[in-house]
Amino acid sequence: MSSDASPARRGFFSRWLHRLWWLLDSGRRLVFNLIFLAIVVALVASWWRSAPPRLQDKTALVLALKGRIVEQRSGSLRDRLTGQAQG
């Protein structure tokens, strides 16, 4: 009798366990492949739709500003203080 057990020589419990393991492994691979495909489809769809809309020629940007409009000073507070100290 050889030491390697062919599927015909395995016992009932061993065959049942082997089939159960095969079913679990196949199900796991199927689920992860479907998740991977869903991620790929979502990335392709988001890339496909991410293009900004095209503007027509001579299109103007109209801003509806509300509130006080103030000038923003350039540079940081430290730059302005050292500039004032240096004159």
C-alpha positions, 0 to 999 in steps of 0.5 A: 500500500502506497503512502500517497492517498489518491482520491479513490482511496481516501475515506468518506470523511477525508473526501468530504473535508477536501470538498468542503475546503475546496468550496471555502477556498473557491468562495473566498477567491470569488468574493475577493475577485469580485471586490477587486473588479468592483474597485477597478470599475469604480476607479475607471468610472471616476477617472472617466467622469473627472474631466472638467466641463468644456467652456465655450469661446469668450465665456466670462466668469461672473462672481456674486460677491457679498460682504466686505472685500478686503486686500490680503497682505502678502507674506507671513506675519514674521516677514511683515514684522522683519520688514517693518523692523528693517525699514 
